[in-house]
């Protein structure tokens, strides 16, 4: 809907460039044309009216004022309404006869209802009955003037006016109808445009809401895919890293076997093959399902036994009564201990044992301690940089279930000891 404020902006706001200013003035062309037509009709009526020369000038003033009001009714409806009141007020005070061209004031009534502000609409609505009464007063005091001559029988109309009072009520009703009908039409068009604008705004809002929902769903889907991708990467890292570390340790230990003991070499190769098959099975299980695969009930002991089989000495201690864990917590404990043992194998000294402690004291506390030459979690020339990813993976796993991770370095007796401690909340396996 065309509003008053944008129209005022088009007419008065300076624009950069001559093309914009030309466009603004061209928008006034219809209004100026209508005003010129009304002025021509009014001046013709003033020129042909049977009045004194002085009164003719007054009629010219009324004609020009009415034409100007009609020309402003679309662009400046409030100014048009004020101009109409000025002309009619002066006409009443100066005793100027009514003119037929003043019927075009109906266009002003239409413009104020169609394009005026809320205050202008209300003022124009109140002006209609007042204007009709002013017309009645002018007719009662001055007669129909030139209108009677245009009607063709001035004497008859004056006789009716002097003998009857009903004509006054009829004049008020006709005046209100003349101004009220176009005012109602303008108001109807105004509300029609407002309804269409409201509907368009509602459709735009619904489209924006639907777009926001789609974008939110897409963002959630992307986040879910990234989460699945990160989980898959962590699982593959833990499974493959641990298995390769165990296989590497077993292969290195095979180098020191006695050549006269083929059975020991066969046993070592069998352990390597079993570790490879287990790793391959776990990787296939991870790739077949992005959800974390459940660990076996004795999975933690299985990990410890696997490290022992690789030739590393492992001292395992369990304090407190073990409690069953729900599958998601059992998987977290399994993967975290797996990564701890992997780092112990990769960076620990073979001449020192790996200490593994499990404490069941309100929550499961897993602690792995071993002697190393360099930090298993700090980047170095001997590290590929994947250890940092393993540490982050352990921390994310634990935090996802409300646990936490702590890694500490201690220098004692000329040796560097690293201790990794994980706290896993214990909930009932049936929870």
N, C-alpha and C positions, 0 to 999 in steps of 0.2 A: 504494500500500500504506500502511495506517495504521501509522505508526511510533510508538515509545515517546516520543520527544522532543515531537512535537506534542501527544500525549495529556497529557503532564505539563504542557505549556503551557496546555492547555485547562482543566485542573483547578486549577492553582495561580496562573497569571499573572493579576493584577488587570486588569479591563477597565473602560473608562469607560462609565458608564451601567448602569442596572439590568437592561436587556434582555439584555446580553451575559452578566452574571453568572447570570441566570435560565437562559439557554441552557446555560451550563457545568454548572449543577447538574442540569439535566434530563438531561444526558448520562450522569449516574450512576444514573438511575432504574432501568434494567435490571439493573445490577450490585447495587444495593441490594435489588431485588426477589428476585433469585436468592439473595442472602445471607440474606434473611428466610425464604425457603422452607427453605433448608438448616438454619437455626437452629431453625425450628419442628420439623422432623423430628428433629433432634438432641435438642432439649429433650423431645420426646415420648418418644424412646427412653430418655433418662436417667430420665424420670419413671416409666416402666413397667418399668425393669430391676429384677431381683431382686438388689439390693445393699444394703449398709448405708447409713444416711443420710450418713455422711461420704464414702463412695465416690460417692454420687449427686452431691455438689457437684463432685467431680473430673470426673465425666462431663459435667456442665454446662459446666465449663471447656473440656473437649475439644470439645464441640459448638459452643460460641460461637467458639472459636478457629478451628475448621474452617470455620464459616460466614463468618467475617471473611476468611479466606484465599481462599475461593471468590469473595467479593465484590470482592476486590482483584486477582484474576487477570487481568482484562482491562486495567484502568487502570494498575495498579502491579504487574506480574508479579514483579519482584524482591522487593518487600515481601511479596507473597503467598508466595513460596518461603521467605523467611526466617521467616515466621509458621508455616508448616507445620513447618519444622525445630524451631522453638521448642516447638510443641505436642507433636510426636512425641518430642523429647528429654526434655521434662518427663514425658511419659507413660511413657517407658522407665525414667526414674530413680525416679519415684514408684510404679511398678507399677500403673498404671491400665489397666483392661481395654480391649480394642479395642471400637470401636463401629461399627455398620453404616453410620452416616452418614459415616464417614471414607472410604467409597468415593468420595465426591464430591471427594476430593483429585485424582482424575483430571482434574477441570476445571482445577485449578491446573497440572497437567502440560501440558494442552492450551494454557492461556494463556501459560505461559512460553515454549513453543516457537513459538506463533503471534505474540505481541506483544512478547516480551522482547528485551532487548539481546543481543548476541553472547555476552557473559559470562554472562548469565542463562540462555541456551540451553544453554551448556556445563555450567553448574552443575546445571541441571535434569536433563540427560542423566546426569551422574554420580550424581545423587541417587536415580534410579530403582532401580538395583540395591541401593544402600545401604538405601533405604526397605524394599525387599522383605526384606532380611536382618533389619532391625529388627523387621518384622512376625513373621518366623520366631522371633526371640528372645523376643518378647512372648508368642507362642502357647506356646512351649516352657516358659516360666516361669510364665505366668499362665493358660494354657489359652485357650479361645475365649470364656470369660465369657458375656456376654449373647448373643453370636452363636450359641452352642450352643443356648440356649433358643429363639432364633428359628428355628433349624434344626429343632426339634421333638424331638430326641433327644440330650440332653446327655451321658448316660452312654455311649452308643455312640461318640460322637465322642471323648470322653476316653479310652475304651479303645483306639481306633485310634491316638491320639496317644501312648499309653504303650507300646504294643507294637511300633510300626513306626517306622523312621527315614526311610522313603521320603516320608512326608507333608511332612517339612521341605523337601526338594528341590521337592516339588510346590507348597508354599506360596510358596517363593521365585519359582518360575516363574509362578504365578498372580498374585503381586504385581507382578512385572515386566510381565506382560501387561496387567494392569489399568491400570497407569500408563503403560506404553510405547505401547500402542495409541493413546490420545488424543494422546500427545506426538508420535508420528509423523504423525498426522493434522494437528495444528497446524503441524508443520514443513513438511509438504507444501503446506499452504495458504500458508504464509509464502513458500516459494520460488516458488509459483505467482504470488503477487502481485508478487514481485520480478521475475519474468520478464515479466509484463505491464507493469510500470512501466518496465523496461529497454527493452522493445519500443516503448512509447509515447515514451520519451526518444529512442530511435534514430529513430523516425519524425519526431519534432519536429526533431531535428538534421538529418535529411535534407531536411525541408521548409525549414529555415533555410538550409541549404547551397544548395538549389535556388533559393530566393528571392535569396540573395546572388549566385548566378550570373546570374539574370535581371537583377538591379539592375546588376551589372557590365556585362553586355551592353548594357543600356539606356544606361548612362553612356558606354560606348565609342561607341555609335551616336550619342548626342547630341554627344559630342566630335568625332566624324567629321563630322557635319552642320555643326557650328559651324566646324570647320576648312575644310570645303568652302565654307561661306558666306563666311568671311573671305577665302579664296583668290579666290572669285568677285568679292567686293567690291574686292579689290586689283587684279584684272585689269581690271575695268570702270573703276576709278579711273585706272589707268595708261593704258589705251587711250583712253578718252574725254577725260581731262585733256590728254594729249599732243596728240591730234587737234584739240581745241578751241583749244589754245594756238597750234598751227601755223596753223589757219584764222583765228584772230583776228589773228595777226601778218600774214598775207597780206592780210586785209581792210583792216587799218590801212595797210599799204603801198600798197594800191590808191588810197587817198585822195590820195596825193602824186604819182600818175602824171599825165603831161601829157595834157590833154584832146585834144590833137591826135594822140595815139598810141593809137588804138583797139586795135591789135594787142597792145600791152603789157597793156591792160586785159583783153583776151580771154585772154591767157596766164595772167594772175593768177587770173581766174575759173576757168580750167581746172585750175590747181593747187589751188584751193579745192575744186572738185568732186572731184578725185582724192583729196585728203586726206579728204573726207567719205566717199567710197566705201570707202577703205581702213579708216577708223574703223568704218563700218557692218559691213564684212566681219569685222573683228576682234571686234567686239561679238557678232555672230551666232555666231562660232566659240567665244567664251568661254561664251555662254549655252547652246550646244548640248552642251558638255562641261565639267563642273566641273574636269576635269584641265587643267593648263596647256597651252596650244597650243604646239607646237614653233615656234621662230623659224627664219627662213630662214638658210642658211649665211652670207650677206652682210648679215644683218639689222642689225648695228651700223653699217655704212657706209650702209645705207638710211636709218637714223634721222638720221645726220649730213646726208645729202643732202636729207632732207625739211626740216630746219631751215634749211639754206641756201636752199632754194627759197622759204621764207617771208620771205626778205629779211634774215635775220640773217647776219652774218659769222661763220663757224666756222673755227677753225684746228685742224686735226686732225693729230696726230702719233702714229705707231705705232713703238715701239721693240722690237726683238727679233723673232724669227721667230714668226708666228702658228701656233698649234697647234689642231687640231680639238678641239672640246668635245663631250661627250655631250649629248644633248638637254636634260636637266634643267638642266645648268649653262649651256647656251646660252640657255635661256629666262630664267634668272636674270640673266645679263649683259645680255640684251636689255631686260628690264623695268627694271632698275636704271638703265641708261643712258637709257632712255626718260624715266624720272621726273626724272633729273638735267637733261636737256635741257628738259623741260617747265618746271621751276622757273627755268632760265636764261632761257627765253623770257618767262615771266610776269613775272619780277622783275628781269631784267637790263636794262642800258641798251643801247639800240639803237646808240649811237655807239661802243660798245666790243665787240670780238670775244669770242666764246665759245671758250675753249681746251679741247680734248678731247685727252687723252693716254691711250694704251693701251700698257702695259709688259708684255711677256711675259718675266718673270724668275722662273721657278719657279712663279709663280702670275700670273694676269691681274690687273693693277692698272689700274683705270679711274679717271681723274681728270678732273673738269670744273671749270673755273675761269672765273668771270666777274665783272664789276663790277656792283654793284647799289646802289640807293639805300637799301633796307632789307633786313633779313634775309629770305631766302625761306623760312626755316623757323620764324621767330618770329611769333606772332600780332600783327597790327596792324590798323589801320582799313582798310587796303587789302587785307587778306587775309581770305578767307572762313573760314579755319581748317582747310581741307582739306590744307594743306601739311604739318601735323603728322602727319596720317594717311599722307601719301605718304612722309615720312621713316620712320615706323614700319613701313610696308609694305616699304620697301627693306631696313631692318635685319632684319626677319623673314625676308625672302627669302634674304638672305645668310647669316644664322645657320642657316637650315635646311639649307644645304649646307656649313657649316663656314667661311663667309666672315665678313667684318666690314665695318663702315662707319665713316667718320670725316668729320666736317664741321667746318671751321675758318673763322673770320673774321679777316681781317687788314685793318688800316687803314694805308694807305701812300700817300704823296703826295696826301693829302686825299681819297682814294677808299677805298671799302669793297669789299674783294674777298672773295668766298666761294669756298671750295674744297671740293668733295665728292669723297671718295676711297673707292672700293670695291675690296676684295680678293676675288677669286673663285678658289677652289682649282682647279688645272688637273689634270684626269685624262684619261686616254686616252679618245678618243671611243668605243672599243670596250669600255670597262670597264663 
